Amino acid sequence: MLPENAFYRFLAVTAIYATYLCLGSGIFCALEQPAERTHRIRLDNARDHFLQQNPCVDAKSLEVFLEAVETASNAGILIGPNNTVVPTWSFASSLFFSTTLLTTIGYGHMVPLSIGSQIFSILFSLVGIPLTVFFLGIIATSFNKPSQSLLEFMMTKLNTRNTKTGDTMMSDHSVRLLHISMLAILITSFLFLVPALIFARLEPGWTYFDGLYFVYISMTTIGLGDYVPAFQTEDVPYEDLRDVYHLAVTVYLLFGLSMLILLVETVVQIPEVMMKLLARINFSSASLSFDFNLRNGKSTAKEPSEKEDLASQPASTYSTINNSEN
C-alpha cells in the first residue's frame, strides 16, 4: 500500500497527465479532421476523373489495382517512373533500416516481409537495442571529455578570484549554466538547423520546416515515417549516390543521438549545481544569524565547536564548504 501522501500525489499526477493527453487528442482531432476530409474529397475527385477519361476501365478493376499499389507501398516497395520498381533492400538501405530498428526510431518505411526476417528482427533487436544504448553512451562519454575541458577553461578564466578585490567575474553556477547554454546552441545548430537545411535542399518537395520536423521526429526517436530521406524516386539529385546518402543519414542519426545524450548528461548537472548554491546560501545565512544574535546577547547557547558545526551540516553542504576553502 502506498502512503497517503504518495497516493494523493499519484492521483494528482495521473489526473494531470490524463488531462494533458486528452487535450492533445482533442487538438489533433480539430486540426486533422478537416485536412482528412479535404484529402478524401481530392482522392474521390481524382478517381472519378480517371474513370471518366478512361471508360474502358471499370471501377472494380481500378479498386483492385489501387489496393495492390497500397499493399506494395505499405510493404516499402518503391515504384519509380514508368512503373519501374526501385530495389528497396540494398545493403545501404538495410543498414539504414537496422539503425532505425536498434535506435527505436522505426520510421515504418521498410518492413520485414518474410517470417524469417520478422523472427530475426525480434532476436536482432533484443541484443541490439541495449548494445546501441551502450554504444551511444560511449560516444557521448568520448565527447564529454572536450566538453569538460571547455568547462575547466571557462572556470579558469571566469571563476578565478581576484587577488586584490577577492571577487570573481562569474559565480561557479553561472559559469556552468553558460557552458550548458553554449553546448545547447552548438548541438541545436549542427544537429537540427543545419541538417534541416540540407534535407530541404536534397529532398524534392521538402520545405525547411519539413526538414526541421523530420530532424526533430528522428532525434526524439518518435519516427512517424511521414518524412523519410533517400526514398523518393523522381527528380532526386542523389539518384546515383542513393547508397552513399543512406550511409550518411545513418551516421548522422547515430552521431546526433549520442550528442543528445551528452546534452542530457550535462543538463542534469543543473539541479546539483543549484543544490550546492542553496546549501551555501543556507549555511551563510545560519552563520550570520548566529553571529548577530551572539553580539546582541540574544543567544544563551554556546558557540558550536568546529567539530560539532561540521557534524551537524549535510554532506553536500560540507562538500561545498570544503571545496570553497580549497
N, C-alpha and C positions, 0 to 999 in steps of 0.2 A: 504493500500500500504506500502511496505517495504521501508525504507530509502535507498538511493542509495548505501551507503557503505554496508549495511546489504544485499541488493540484490546481489551485486557482491560477497560478502562473501558466500552467499548461493549457487551461481553458482559455485564458486571455490570448495567448499566442495562437492557439488553434482558431479562435474567432477572428483574429486579425488576418491570419493567412487565408482563411476561407473567404473573408470579405474581399481581400486583395485579388484572390483567384477569380471570384465571381465578377468583380469589377472589370478585370481584364477580359474575361469571357464576353461580357456584355459589350465592351468596346469593340472587340473583334467582330462580333455579330453585326453591330451597327455599321462598321466600316466595310466588311466583306460581303454582306448580303447584296447590297446594290451592285457591287462590282461583279458578283457571281451572276446576277440576273442579266447584266449587260453582256457578259461573255456568252451566256446561253442563247440570248437573242441573236447575237452576232453569228454563233455557230449554226443556229437553225436557219438563218437567212442564207448563209453560205451553202448549206446543204440543199435548200430549196432552189437556189440559183443554179447549182450544179445540175440538179435533176431537170430543170427547165432547159438548160443548154445542151443536155445530153439525154434526150428522151429514150434512147435505146437502153439506158441503164435503169433497171428497176430499183425501187427503194430498198427492197430486201437484200439484194446483192450488194448494194452500197453499204448497208449496215454491217453485213458480214465482213466486208473489206475493212471498214473502219475499226471494227473490233479486233481484227488481226493486226492492224497497224498499232492500235493502243496496247495490245498484248506485247508486241515486239518492243515498243517504246518503254513499257514498264520493265521489261527484261534487260534494258540497256542496249538494245540493238540500234545502231546508228544508221539512218538511211540518208545517203548523200544525194547530190544532183543526179538526175536521170535514173532514179531508183537504184543507184549503186549502194551496196552495203559496205559501210566503213568498218574494218575489223576493230572490235572493242577490246579483246583480251590479248593485247600485245604485252611484252614483258614490262614496258614502262607504265602502261595503264594498270597492269596488275600490281605493280609496285605502289602506284598511287592508291589503288583500292585497298591494298594491305595496310597502308599508312592510315587511311581514314577508318579502317576497321579497328586497328590497335589503339588509335588515339580516341576512339569512340565518337569521332565526328560523324561518320556514317551518312554521307550525302544521299545514298539510295539510288544513285545514277547507274550503278552496276550492282547486279545481284547474282549470287551463285545459282546457276540453272540446274545443275545436276545434284543428285542426292549425295554423291561423293564430295562435291565441293561444299555443300551445306554442312555435312558432318565435319569436314576438315576446318571450316570456318569456326565451328564451336571449339574444337580442340586447339586450333591455332590461336584463338583469342584468349582462351583460358590461361595459356602460358604467356602470350604476347602482351596482353594489357598490363599486368604487373611489371613485366620486363620493360615495357615502354615508359611507364611511370618512373622506374629506376633510372633508365637511360636519360630521360629528360631532366631528372634531378641531378645527374652527373654533369650534364651540360650547364645547367643553371649554377651549380657549385663552381664549375670552372670559370664562369664569367663573374661569379661573386667576388673572386679574388681581386681583379682590377677595380671592381666597384668599391670594395673595402679600402683599396689603396687610394682611390679618389677621395673617399671619406676621411681617411687619415691625413691626406694632403690638405683638405679643406679645414680640418681641425687644427692643423699646424698653423695655417695662415689666418684663420678667422677666430680661433678659440684660444690663442695664446695670450696669456695675461701680460699686460703692460707693466714693466718693472717700475715705472715712475708713478703711474696713477693706480695701478692694481686692477684696472678694468680690462675686460675683453671686448673685442669688436662685436662678437655674437656669442650667445649662450650655447651650451652643448646641445640642447634640444633644438634650437633654431638652426644650427648647422646641419643636424640630422634631417630636419624637415626640408631644408634647402637641397640636401643631397637626394632625398627621395623625390622631390619635385623635378630635379634635373633628370633623374633616371626615368621618371614617368613621361617627361616630354620627349626624351630620346626614343623610348620604346613606342610611344604613340606616333611619332613622326615616321620612324623607319619600319614599323610593323603594321601601321594602319593607313596613314595618309599617303605615303609614297607608293606602297603596293596597290592601293585603290586606284591611283592614277595609272599605274602600269596595266592593271587589268582592264580599265576603261579604254585604254589605247589598243590592247590586243584582242579584246573580245567584241565582235560586231554587235551593235545594239545595246551595249552596256554604257550607262552613264557613269559619271564619277560617284554618284550616290549608290548606284548598283554595285560598283566595286567596293565601296566602303561598307555597304550592307553585307556583301559576301565575306569580306575580311572579318567583320565582327562576328557573324554567324559561325565562321570557321574557328576563330581564336577562342571563342567561348565553348567550342565543341558542340554547339547546337546542331549544326549540319542539316538544315532543312532540305537542301538539294534543289531548290528552285533556281539557283545560280551555281553552275559548276564550270570551271575553266577547262579549256582544251577539249571540249566535247561538242563544239559546233562544227558543222560540215561545209557550210557555204561561205565563200568570200572571207576566209580566215587568213591572216598574214603568217600564221605558223604552220601551214599545211605540210610543208616539207620538214618541219622541225617539231612535229607534234610530240614525238617521244622525248625530245630534249625539254620541251615545255612541261610535260608531265613530271619529269625528274626535277626540274627547277621548282615547280609548285610543291612537290613532295618535300624537298629540302626546306623550303620556306615554311611549311606547316610545322615541321619538327623544330626548326630553329625558333619560330615565333612562339610556340607553346612553351619552350624552355625559357625564353625571355620573360614570358608572363609569370612563370613560376618564380624566377628571380625577383620580379617586381613584387609579387605577393609576399615572398620571404622578407623583402626589405620593408614593405608596408606594415607587416605585423610587428615590427620593432617599435612602431609609434606608441602603442599603449605602454610598452616597457619604459620608453623614454619619458612619457608623461607621468607614469607612476613614480619614477625616480625624482622627477621635478616636484611632484606633490609631496613626496616624502621629505625632500629637502626643505620645502616651504613650511611644512608642519613642524619639523624639528626646529627650524629657525624661530617660528612663532612661539613654540613652547619655551625655548631658551630665553627669548626676550621677555615673555610674560613672567618667568621665574625671577629674572634679574630685576624687573620693575617692582614686583611685589616684595622682594627681599630688601630693596633700597627704601621702600616706603613703610617697612615694618608690617606688612600685611601677611607675612608668611611666618608661621611658627615652626615649620618643618625645617630640618637641617638640609643644607645643600647636598644633593646626592653626590656620592663619590664617583670618580671616573668609571670604576668597575660597575657600580650599580646603574649608572646612567646608560652605559653601553648595553648592559644586560637587559634593560627594560625596553630597548628600541627594537623594532622589527629588523629582520636580517637584511631586507632590502635597503632600509634606512642606514644601517651601519655600513653596508657596502658602498652606498652613495657618499657617506661622510668620509670613509676611508679613502675612496678614490679621489675626492676633492683635496684631502690633505696631502696625498702623494703628488 
